[in-house]
Amino acid sequence: MNTDKYEGHSEDEETWSKYANWATERYPRDADEQLIADEQLIADAPLLLAEVKRLREAIADIAINMEAADESYMGGFIEDLRKVIE
């Protein structure tokens, strides 16, 4: 997934709420569970993008350290990976 195409997005929660409201008005449906979930996904998009970037950076750092280490350190790196994704 290329996250570069999202650079420059608004991180303002109010802006994202406006997009969600716009979608609701433009595509009216009964307020069902799917619509509520769609609105929440739109509103949380900046948070999800930040989490993807955080995980990629952490995993890349661990991978670089793994390449430089001998096999006796592998258990520690696996534990580091587990902590990153929790």
Residue pairs with C-beta under 8 A, 6 or more apart in sequence:
1 52
3 49
3 52
3 53
3 56
6 49
9 45
9 46
9 49
10 16
10 46
11 46
13 43
13 46
16 42
16 43
16 44
16 45
16 46
17 43
19 42
20 38
20 39
20 40
20 42
20 43
23 38
23 39
23 42
24 35
24 39
29 35
55 84
55 85
58 84
59 81
59 84
62 77
62 80
62 81
62 84
65 77
66 73
66 74
66 77
69 77
